[in-house]
């Protein structure tokens, strides 16, 4: 035997990069990969070992063996073989988000809802599936883009909710809210001044909650969905520059706030390089009891007042949409409403004393209103300034 040479094949076979040579004449071996700091070494004179395999090592390799001809040692006969090294990589991250959010609450009709599970760093692409409350969701695969699948409702969905999807307490709560409205009660506070002295009959209603210095109300749909949804599934594979794949799996269905509120959805991933599935989960929750913070706490004429929603009484998902309005008038800047968690009133005049502001926080699961009143104190005049 004269020598053994290993090559890394790239660019579809057009380039062969010599990575290791064993010289049988001098019984020495050496690496051609100085940049790799001799990551590979030769085992038993013919086997290359890569101790720390990387994604970049994926691809074909060739081994060339040179032997002397039996007739003359001046002639070397070459033989070669090839092998493909398939490097697997487990996913490195997983997350679940809601598509097209923040989004408003639909009071009078059902709306479609989409959860997106994003899994990055896997090779090959992992298998992604969804569960609801710990149970695997049966899905209808979509071959086309979800944007073209507008009508998600299907006649196959007409199955009664008599299993895990029906929570009697949720349904009774929703129906009780509808009963309150039928009797003349209004979960949605349209007159905050009147709501400061609430009807005693509604004090213990699920539709109203009292928070110090604020008035809070919640609104639920005016329709009751009585069929189990059909879940549609679509996924895309996005190749990344490092050779791995990002998978975006979408779960779409017609949202039913009475049933879906407080439902736990999980995205799970199976991959041959994982010993157990990866998982990310979210709980769909309507906003409840916004916490309002006003600075300064004692506003005076000319101050800049900031009214901020800094949290809720519960964990909310997806992220709510916030809208501020002034009850009975326009905002200080003349606009009818302001979007965002924070409302800023610059150089407040004395005329704003006693003005009331409504913050509506809503997501596709529900809506809640919080009213807070602005008290503006007069500037303190020092005795020395009097003439």
C-alpha positions, 0 to 999 in steps of 0.5 A: 500500500502506498497511501490513503487519502480522505476527501470532503466533497462539496459543490455537488462533487465539483470540488474535492477537498483533501482532509487527511492523508496516511503515507504508508511508505513512511508510516506517517499521517497528517491533516490537511485541515489547519483551520480545523485545528486537526479535528480529525484523526486517523484510526487504524490507518484507514478510518477518519474520526470526527470527535465533535461533529458539526452541521457543516460536516454534513455531506459526501466524503471519498476515500482514495487508496493507492497500492503498488502494482504487483509487477512494478513498484513504480506504478500505483493503482488507485481505488476509491469509495464514497460515503455520505455523512448525514448529521442530525441536529435537535431543535434549539428553540420552540415558541407558540404565538397567536397570529394577527394579534393584538386583535379586537373582540368580536361581540356579535359573530364568531371569528377565526383564530390561529396559533403558530408554533415556531421550531428552529434549529432542527435537522432534519425538519421535526414533526410538530403537532398540537394538543388541547388540555393534554389531548392530541388534536385531530386536524384537517391538513391544509395544502394551500396557504391559510390566507386562502382558506377563509371559510374554516367552518365545516359541516363535519364539526356538528358534534355535540360538546359532551367531552373535554371541550365542554366545561359546565362551569364556563357554559353556566357562567356565559349563560348567566351573563346573557341572562343578566343582559336579558334582565336589563343589566349591562356587563358593558359599562356605558355610563361610568358615572352611574356605575359608581353607585352600582345596582345592589342586585349586580354587586355579586354578578360575574359581570362586574368587579370593583377595583379601588379607584376604578370601575371594571366591567367585562363583556362576553359574546352575545352568541353561544356556539354549540358545535365542536370546532374543526381544527385545520393544520398547515406547516411550512419549512424555511431553510436556514443558512446553517443547514437547519430548518425552521418549521412554522406550524399553524393551527386554525379554528373558529374561536368559541370564547365560552369554551376556549377561554382558559383552554390549554394548548400545547405544541409538541415536537418529535425529532430523531435527535431528541430523547423526549419531545420538546414542548411549549404551551399557552393558555387562552385567557381573556383580559380581566381586571386591568391594573391602572397606575397614574403618575403623578398620584396628585396631579396639579395644573400644568403637570404631565399625567401618565395613565398606564395599564401595568398588568391584569388580575390574571395572565392574558393571552394573546396580548390585548389591544388597548384603547383609551377614550374620554367619557363624554368628550374628546381627549386633551389632544382633540382625538377621539381615542388613543391606542396603547397601554399608556395615555399621556396628558400633557400640561393638564388644565384645571378644566380636566378636574373630574374628567373620566377616562375609559381603557378598553382592553380586549383580545379575541377571548373577551373585552374588559373596560376600566374607568378611572377619574382624574383629579387635578389640584390647583397650584400652590401659591407661596405667600411671598408671591402675593401682591 
